Amino acid sequence: MIMIKKILLLLLLTLTLASCTFHNRRAEETSWLRDLEKIKEKGKITVLTDYSSTDYFIYRGQPMGFQYEMLQQLANHLSVRLEVRVSRSLQESFELLSTGEADLIAQNLAVTKERLQRVDFTVPLVQSRQVLIQRKPEDWRKMKSRDIEALLITNPIRLSGVTVYVTRGSAAASRLRNLSEEIGGDVGVIEVDESPEQLINLVSEGEIPFTVCDEITARVNGRYYPEVDIATPVSLQQNLAWAVRKGSTSLLKEMDAWLSDFTQTPRYKSLYARYFESNKLATIVESDFYAINTGKISPYDQYIKQYSKPLGWDWRLMASLIYQESRFKSNVTSWAGAWGLMQLMPTTAKRFGVDTISSPREQIRAGSEFIVWLDKQFSDIRDDNERIKFVLAAYNIGPGHIIDARNLARKNGADPDKWDDNVARFLLSKADPKFYNDSVVKFGYCRGTETFRYVTEVLERYEHYRNIVGN
C-alpha cells in the first residue's frame, strides 16, 4: 500500500512538472509571438546597427545611412518611433536581442547555419560573397594589370600560411576557418573588435596585411581606398538579411511582408543607388563633417562646447538644437524674422547683445544665455532630464505657453513636472477652446503640435549624436 502511494505521488509530481514546463514554454512562445504587439504598445522599435559609411553615420549634423533610412521607413510603416543603438560587437548584438533589450539587428548579416540556431532572419535584402582585401604594390599605378595580379593573392588556396584580420564573430571568421579545412592548410585568423570598414582602412595604410568582408562593403570602400584590391572571392554568394529574436513570429511575418513590398519600390531602388552606386558617398566620407572619422558635427563645435558648459548641457544636445533651428547656417532668416544659427527673434537678440552682423561665436553665446534664462523659468522642476524638455519647448514657442500647459496639467490631475503624457498632452490641447479659454491659461490659443515635434526631434537627433560622436 505504501509502495502504491509512493508511485502515485511520484506520478503526480511528474505530471505537475511536465505541466509547468509546458505552460512555461507556452508562455515563452506567446511572449515572442507578441513581440509586434509589444512594440506597438510601447510606441517604439529598438534597433541595433553599426556605424559605417553605408549603415549609419552623421554628416553635417544629420543622421544618414542606408540601414538608417530603411529603418525609418519601417518605423513609419509600423507607426512607431525608431530608437537606434550601436553595439560594440556582433556578439553583444546577439545577446541584446536575445534578452529583449533590442527588437531587431539591422545589418547586412550573412545567413549561416550557426546563426540560424540563435536568431531568425528576415527575407534576404541582398546577396553577396566574402572577398579578400589586400594592398596593391606601392607603384601599382605605373604597372600593367597582369604585373599587379602576379604580386597579389588571386586564388584562396594561396591563403595557406597567411594571417588575416577579421571582425570578431563575423561570417568572414567562420568562412576562413572552413577555408582552412578545404585547402588543407592553416589560415591564420585573428578576430578583432574593429569593423570591416576600419579593417579595410588599416589594410590601405599597410597596418595589417589582409582582411575579409562582404563584397558590397568592399566595393563601397574601394572607392575611398583605390590602393586596395577587392577582386579575390573566398566564398560563394550568401544571403544577407536582418535578424529578429528566435521565435518572434508576428514581427518576422510583418517585416517579411513589408520588405518584400518595399524592396520593389522606386524609393528603395533610389536609396540603394545613393549609398551603393553613387560616387557622392566618397565625397561625404572625405569631408571634415563625416563624424565617424572626424568626430565633428558642425563648423562651430568648439564654440558649442565652450558655451554649453555654463548650461550644464552635453554639447551634443546644444548642437542638435542648433541643427534644428538653422541647419548650422549662420545667415538664415525665417519668415517670422528669427535669424542666425540660434534663430533668435530680434527683441531676444537685442536683449542678449547680438544683431544680424554678429559672428557665429557671438550668436551661439547669446543663444546659450537665452537658454540659461529659460532654464531659470523652470528651476522648480528638479529632474534635470525633464527640465531640458521644458526648456526646449520654451525655446521653440516661448515660456508662456509652457507655463499655461503646466497649469492645465496641474488643474486636471496630471504631473506639471513631467513632459511626456502630462504637460505635453495639455500643450497639444491648447488648440481646443475648452482649454485655451480656461481661467488658468494666460497666453491663449496655441497649436502645440510643432513644439511637441520640435522637442522629440531635438532629443532623437541628440541620441544619434551620442551614438556616433564622442563627448
NUDOPA-665840 format. One record per residue (C-alpha): residue in three letters; x, y, z. Coordinates in steps of 0.5 Angstrom, whole numbers, padded with zeros to 4 digits, always signed. Layout:
REM residues N
ALAXYZ...
END
This chain:
REM residues 471
MET+0000+0000+0000ILE+0006+0005+0002MET+0009+0003-0005ILE+0003+0005-0009LYS+0002+0011-0005LYS+0010+0013-0007ILE+0008+0011-0014LEU+0002+0015-0015LEU+0006+0021-0011LEU+0012+0021-0016LEU+0007+0020-0022LEU+0003+0026-0019LEU+0010+0030-0018THR+0012+0028-0025LEU+0005+0031-0029THR+0006+0037-0025LEU+0013+0039-0027ALA+0011+0037-0034SER+0005+0041-0034CYS+0009+0047-0031THR+0014+0046-0036PHE+0009+0046-0042HIS+0006+0052-0039ASN+0012+0056-0038ARG+0014+0054-0045ARG+0007+0056-0048ALA+0008+0063-0044GLU+0015+0064-0047GLU+0013+0062-0054THR+0007+0067-0053SER+0011+0072-0051TRP+0016+0072-0057LEU+0009+0072-0061ARG+0007+0078-0058ASP+0013+0082-0060LEU+0010+0086-0065GLU+0004+0088-0061LYS+0009+0090-0055ILE+0013+0094-0060LYS+0006+0098-0062GLU+0004+0098-0055LYS+0011+0102-0052GLY+0011+0106-0059LYS+0018+0105-0061ILE+0022+0099-0064THR+0029+0099-0061VAL+0034+0097-0067LEU+0042+0095-0067THR+0046+0097-0072ASP+0053+0099-0074TYR+0056+0106-0075SER+0059+0106-0082SER+0059+0110-0089THR+0053+0106-0091ASP+0049+0103-0085TYR+0049+0109-0080PHE+0053+0116-0079ILE+0053+0123-0078TYR+0054+0128-0084ARG+0054+0136-0083GLY+0049+0134-0076GLN+0044+0130-0080PRO+0044+0122-0079MET+0044+0118-0085GLY+0046+0112-0088PHE+0042+0106-0092GLN+0040+0102-0086TYR+0038+0108-0082GLU+0034+0111-0088MET+0031+0104-0089LEU+0029+0103-0081GLN+0026+0110-0081GLN+0021+0107-0087LEU+0020+0101-0083ALA+0018+0105-0076ASN+0014+0109-0081HIS+0010+0103-0083LEU+0009+0101-0076SER+0007+0108-0074VAL+0012+0107-0068ARG+0018+0111-0066LEU+0025+0109-0068GLU+0031+0108-0063VAL+0038+0107-0066ARG+0043+0104-0062VAL+0050+0102-0063SER+0053+0096-0060ARG+0060+0094-0059SER+0061+0088-0063LEU+0056+0083-0066GLN+0057+0078-0060GLU+0054+0084-0056SER+0048+0085-0061PHE+0046+0078-0061GLU+0046+0078-0053LEU+0042+0084-0053LEU+0037+0081-0058SER+0036+0075-0054THR+0035+0079-0047GLY+0030+0083-0051GLU+0033+0090-0050ALA+0033+0090-0057ASP+0028+0088-0062LEU+0032+0088-0069ILE+0039+0087-0071ALA+0039+0092-0078GLN+0046+0090-0081ASN+0048+0086-0087LEU+0048+0080-0083ALA+0050+0073-0087VAL+0045+0068-0086THR+0049+0062-0084LYS+0047+0055-0080GLU+0051+0057-0074ARG+0047+0064-0073LEU+0040+0060-0075GLN+0041+0057-0069ARG+0041+0064-0065VAL+0036+0068-0069ASP+0031+0068-0074PHE+0033+0072-0081THR+0028+0076-0085VAL+0028+0075-0092PRO+0034+0077-0096LEU+0036+0084-0097VAL+0041+0083-0102GLN+0046+0077-0104SER+0054+0078-0103ARG+0060+0074-0102GLN+0066+0074-0098VAL+0072+0078-0101LEU+0080+0078-0099ILE+0082+0086-0098GLN+0090+0087-0100ARG+0094+0092-0101LYS+0097+0093-0108PRO+0104+0095-0110GLU+0107+0101-0108ASP+0108+0103-0115TRP+0101+0100-0118ARG+0099+0106-0122LYS+0105+0105-0126MET+0104+0098-0127LYS+0101+0093-0132SER+0095+0090-0129ARG+0098+0083-0130ASP+0104+0085-0127ILE+0100+0087-0121GLU+0096+0081-0121ALA+0102+0077-0120LEU+0104+0080-0114LEU+0097+0079-0111ILE+0094+0073-0108THR+0088+0072-0113ASN+0087+0064-0111PRO+0084+0063-0104ILE+0089+0057-0104ARG+0095+0062-0103LEU+0092+0064-0096SER+0095+0058-0093GLY+0100+0060-0088VAL+0098+0068-0089THR+0095+0072-0083VAL+0088+0075-0084TYR+0085+0080-0079VAL+0077+0080-0079THR+0071+0083-0075ARG+0070+0079-0068GLY+0064+0074-0069SER+0063+0076-0077ALA+0062+0071-0082ALA+0068+0072-0085ALA+0072+0069-0079SER+0068+0063-0080ARG+0069+0063-0087LEU+0076+0063-0086ARG+0076+0057-0081ASN+0072+0053-0086LEU+0077+0055-0092SER+0083+0052-0088GLU+0080+0046-0088GLU+0078+0046-0095ILE+0085+0048-0098GLY+0089+0043-0093GLY+0093+0049-0090ASP+0093+0054-0084VAL+0090+0061-0085GLY+0092+0065-0079VAL+0085+0068-0077ILE+0086+0074-0072GLU+0079+0077-0069VAL+0079+0084-0067ASP+0074+0089-0065GLU+0075+0094-0071SER+0069+0094-0076PRO+0070+0092-0083GLU+0071+0099-0086GLN+0076+0100-0080LEU+0080+0094-0082ILE+0080+0096-0090ASN+0083+0103-0088LEU+0088+0099-0084VAL+0090+0095-0090SER+0090+0101-0094GLU+0095+0104-0089GLY+0099+0098-0089GLU+0098+0097-0082ILE+0095+0090-0083PRO+0096+0085-0089PHE+0089+0082-0090THR+0082+0083-0088VAL+0076+0079-0091CYS+0069+0082-0091ASP+0063+0082-0096GLU+0063+0085-0103ILE+0058+0090-0102THR+0062+0093-0096ALA+0069+0092-0100ARG+0066+0096-0107VAL+0064+0102-0103ASN+0070+0102-0099GLY+0074+0101-0106ARG+0072+0108-0108TYR+0075+0111-0102TYR+0082+0107-0102PRO+0084+0106-0109GLU+0090+0103-0107VAL+0087+0096-0104ASP+0085+0090-0108ILE+0078+0087-0107ALA+0078+0082-0113THR+0079+0076-0110PRO+0073+0072-0107VAL+0074+0067-0102SER+0066+0064-0101LEU+0060+0063-0106GLN+0054+0068-0106GLN+0051+0069-0099ASN+0044+0072-0097LEU+0045+0078-0093ALA+0039+0080-0088TRP+0036+0083-0082ALA+0035+0079-0075VAL+0030+0078-0070ARG+0030+0074-0064LYS+0029+0067-0064GLY+0021+0065-0065SER+0019+0073-0066THR+0014+0070-0071SER+0009+0076-0071LEU+0015+0081-0072LEU+0018+0077-0077LYS+0012+0076-0081GLU+0010+0083-0081MET+0017+0085-0083ASP+0018+0080-0089ALA+0012+0083-0092TRP+0014+0090-0091LEU+0021+0088-0094SER+0018+0084-0100ASP+0014+0090-0102PHE+0019+0096-0100THR+0025+0093-0104GLN+0021+0093-0110THR+0019+0100-0110PRO+0023+0106-0114ARG+0024+0109-0107TYR+0028+0103-0105LYS+0032+0103-0111SER+0034+0110-0111LEU+0036+0109-0103TYR+0040+0103-0105ALA+0043+0107-0111ARG+0045+0113-0107TYR+0049+0109-0102PHE+0052+0103-0106GLU+0053+0106-0113SER+0054+0114-0113ASN+0061+0117-0112LYS+0058+0122-0108LEU+0059+0118-0102ALA+0066+0118-0103THR+0066+0126-0102ILE+0062+0125-0096VAL+0067+0120-0092GLU+0073+0125-0094SER+0069+0131-0091ASP+0071+0134-0085PHE+0064+0133-0082TYR+0064+0126-0083ALA+0063+0125-0076ILE+0065+0118-0075ASN+0072+0120-0078THR+0073+0127-0075GLY+0068+0127-0069LYS+0066+0134-0072ILE+0058+0135-0072SER+0059+0143-0075PRO+0064+0148-0076TYR+0062+0151-0070ASP+0064+0145-0065GLN+0069+0149-0061TYR+0064+0155-0059ILE+0058+0150-0058LYS+0063+0146-0053GLN+0065+0153-0050TYR+0058+0156-0049SER+0054+0149-0047LYS+0059+0148-0040PRO+0055+0154-0037LEU+0049+0151-0038GLY+0051+0144-0035TRP+0049+0141-0042ASP+0052+0136-0046TRP+0055+0140-0052ARG+0052+0135-0057LEU+0045+0137-0054MET+0046+0144-0056ALA+0049+0142-0063SER+0042+0138-0064LEU+0038+0145-0062ILE+0042+0149-0067TYR+0042+0144-0072GLN+0034+0144-0071GLU+0034+0152-0071SER+0039+0153-0077ARG+0042+0147-0080PHE+0048+0151-0078LYS+0047+0156-0083SER+0049+0163-0079ASN+0046+0168-0084VAL+0039+0165-0085THR+0033+0169-0083SER+0026+0165-0082TRP+0019+0168-0085ALA+0018+0171-0077GLY+0024+0175-0077ALA+0028+0170-0073TRP+0036+0170-0075GLY+0042+0166-0075LEU+0045+0160-0072MET+0040+0160-0066GLN+0034+0163-0069LEU+0033+0169-0064MET+0028+0174-0065PRO+0030+0181-0066THR+0028+0183-0059THR+0031+0177-0056ALA+0038+0178-0060LYS+0038+0185-0058ARG+0037+0183-0050PHE+0043+0179-0051GLY+0047+0184-0055VAL+0047+0181-0062ASP+0045+0183-0068THR+0045+0181-0076ILE+0052+0182-0077SER+0055+0179-0070SER+0060+0173-0071PRO+0057+0166-0071ARG+0061+0165-0064GLU+0057+0171-0061GLN+0051+0168-0064ILE+0052+0162-0060ARG+0054+0166-0054ALA+0047+0170-0054GLY+0043+0163-0055SER+0047+0160-0049GLU+0045+0166-0045PHE+0038+0165-0047ILE+0038+0158-0045VAL+0040+0160-0038TRP+0035+0165-0038LEU+0030+0160-0040ASP+0032+0154-0035LYS+0031+0159-0029GLN+0024+0160-0031PHE+0023+0152-0030SER+0028+0152-0024ASP+0023+0149-0019ILE+0023+0142-0024ARG+0028+0138-0020ASP+0029+0133-0025ASP+0035+0135-0030ASN+0033+0131-0036GLU+0025+0133-0035ARG+0027+0141-0034ILE+0031+0140-0041LYS+0025+0138-0045PHE+0021+0144-0042VAL+0027+0149-0044LEU+0027+0146-0051ALA+0020+0147-0051ALA+0020+0154-0049TYR+0026+0156-0054ASN+0021+0154-0059ILE+0015+0157-0057GLY+0016+0162-0051PRO+0016+0160-0044GLY+0009+0163-0043HIS+0005+0157-0047ILE+0009+0152-0043ILE+0007+0155-0036ASP+0000+0155-0039ALA+0000+0148-0040ARG+0003+0146-0033ASN-0002+0150-0030LEU-0007+0146-0034ALA-0004+0139-0032ARG-0004+0141-0025LYS-0011+0143-0025ASN-0013+0137-0029GLY-0009+0132-0024ALA-0003+0131-0029ASP+0004+0132-0027PRO+0006+0139-0028ASP+0014+0137-0027LYS+0013+0131-0033TRP+0013+0133-0040ASP+0011+0126-0044ASP+0004+0124-0043ASN+0003+0130-0038VAL+0005+0137-0040ALA+0006+0136-0047ARG-0001+0133-0047PHE-0004+0140-0045LEU+0000+0144-0049LEU-0003+0140-0055SER-0010+0141-0052LYS-0009+0149-0053ALA-0012+0149-0060ASP-0018+0147-0056PRO-0023+0153-0054LYS-0024+0148-0048PHE-0017+0149-0046TYR-0015+0156-0048ASN-0021+0159-0045ASP-0019+0156-0038SER-0018+0161-0033VAL-0011+0158-0031VAL-0009+0160-0038LYS-0006+0167-0039PHE-0003+0166-0046GLY-0009+0164-0050TYR-0009+0159-0056CYS-0003+0155-0058ARG-0002+0150-0064GLY+0003+0145-0060THR+0004+0140-0065GLU+0010+0144-0068THR+0013+0145-0061PHE+0012+0137-0059ARG+0015+0135-0065TYR+0021+0140-0064VAL+0023+0137-0057THR+0022+0130-0060GLU+0027+0131-0066VAL+0032+0135-0062LEU+0032+0129-0057GLU+0032+0124-0062ARG+0038+0127-0066TYR+0042+0128-0060GLU+0041+0121-0059HIS+0044+0120-0066TYR+0050+0125-0064ARG+0051+0121-0057ASN+0051+0114-0061ILE+0057+0117-0066VAL+0061+0123-0063GLY+0065+0122-0057ASN+0063+0127-0051
END
